[in-house]
């Protein structure tokens, strides 16, 4: 894969439990990508989730970033609801 587009997004979490749960929930997606056009990496650094996407083109980059940001938002919402129970 020739990389022509790359982005790195840092998302601050106030709750380390939410951060760990989000990374754990998304590991299957990272380990088994749907497409070969984009590679995704998730890292934890202190209280930040760092999402890095390398893609063949901007279309694949945008699709991957949008998907992962939606999944991150969904996961954090679920953890917040569970914490309130």
C-alpha positions in Angstrom: 0.0 0.0 0.0 1.4 3.4 -1.0 0.5 5.9 1.6 -0.7 9.2 0.2 -2.7 10.5 3.1 -2.2 10.4 6.9 -3.8 11.8 9.9 -3.3 11.6 13.7 -6.1 12.6 16.1 -5.6 12.9 19.9 -8.7 12.6 22.0 -8.5 13.4 25.7 -10.3 11.2 28.2 -11.1 12.3 31.7 -11.8 8.8 32.8 -9.0 6.2 32.3 -11.6 3.4 32.5 -13.4 4.9 29.4 -10.1 5.1 27.6 -9.2 1.5 28.3 -12.7 0.3 27.4 -12.6 2.2 24.1 -9.3 0.8 23.0 -10.3 -2.7 24.0 -13.6 -2.4 22.1 -12.0 -1.2 18.9 -9.1 -3.7 18.8 -11.0 -6.2 16.7 -11.6 -3.5 14.1 -7.9 -2.5 14.1 -6.8 -6.2 13.9 -9.1 -7.1 11.0 -9.6 -4.1 8.8 -12.5 -4.1 6.3 -10.4 -2.7 3.6 -6.7 -2.8 2.5 -6.8 0.9 1.6 -6.3 2.2 5.1 -4.3 1.1 8.1 -5.4 2.2 11.6 -3.4 2.3 14.8 -4.8 3.1 18.3 -2.5 4.0 21.1 -3.0 5.1 24.7 -0.7 7.9 25.9 -1.4 9.1 29.5 -5.1 10.3 29.3 -5.2 10.5 25.4 -6.3 8.1 22.8 -4.2 8.6 19.7 -5.9 7.5 16.4 -3.5 7.3 13.5 -4.8 6.5 10.0 -2.6 5.9 7.0 -4.4 5.6 3.7 -3.9 5.2 0.0 -6.1 8.3 -0.8 -8.1 10.9 0.9 -11.4 9.1 0.3 -10.2 6.1 2.2 -8.7 8.3 4.9 -12.0 10.2 5.4 -14.0 7.0 5.5 -11.7 5.4 8.1 -11.5 8.5 10.3 -15.3 9.0 10.2 -15.9 5.3 11.1 -13.4 5.3 14.0 -14.6 8.6 15.4 -18.2 7.3 15.4 -17.1 4.0 17.1 -15.1 6.0 19.7 -18.1 8.2 20.4 -20.5 5.2 20.6 -18.1 3.3 23.0 -17.7 6.2 25.3 -21.4 6.8 25.4 -22.0 3.1 26.4 -19.4 3.2 29.1 -20.9 6.4 30.5 -24.4 4.8 30.7 -23.0 1.7 32.3 -21.1 3.8 34.9 -24.3 5.5 35.8 -26.1 2.3 36.6 
